[in-house]
Amino acid sequence: MSTRVDSPGGSEGVLSEDEYRERLIELPPSAKLVAKVLETDAPLSQGRLAEESLLPDRTVRYALNRLEEVGLVGSRYSFRDARKQVYFLRR
């Protein structure tokens, strides 16, 4: 399996499963859990991620920031509610 991501430098590419895991392994457990939730059910809002992961909102925000820093998560405005952002794994 390969995962398409934007690298922190901004260039787009495809990550192998090993490369994906290598980026993820350095992150805190909360980021790993959020990534796992997004693997099975995305896109999700920050609030929905908190519900699904059973993590506090602040912890989810921190996890999303860390995942975005390494280029594993992207966001866009929700089609259902343009006031909300939803998050997804970059593939």
Secondary structure, 3 states (H helix, E strand, C coil): CEEEEECCCCCEEEEEHHHHHHHHHCCCHHHHHHHHHHHHCCCEEHHHHHHHHCCCHHHHHHHHHHHHHCCCEEEEECCCCCCCEEEEECC
